[in-house]
Amino acid sequence: MNMEEIRLLSSEELGAKLADTRHELMNLRFQTVTGQLTDTSRLKVTRRQIARFETILRERELGIRQEGEKK
C-alpha cells in the first residue's frame, strides 16, 4: 500500500489498519524468537508500514493534509 492509497483511507480505517499491522509485527517478533520466521525482511516492511500509517495520522492531527485530499 503506497502513501496515496493510505491518504485516501478515513482516520478510523487507518487506525484499524495500524492496530492490525502492530499485531502482525508482534507475531513476527514471536516467530523470530522461536525460530519459525524464514523471511526476515517482513519485519522491516512491517515496521515501515507502521511508520507510514503513523505519519499520515500525525499529518492529519497537525492539519497538514485533510482526509482524502489529493495533491
Secondary structure, 3 states (H helix, E strand, C coil): CCHHHHHCCCHHHHHHHHHHHHHHHHHHHHHHHHCCCCCCHHHHHHHHHHHHHHHHHHHHHHCCCCCCCCC
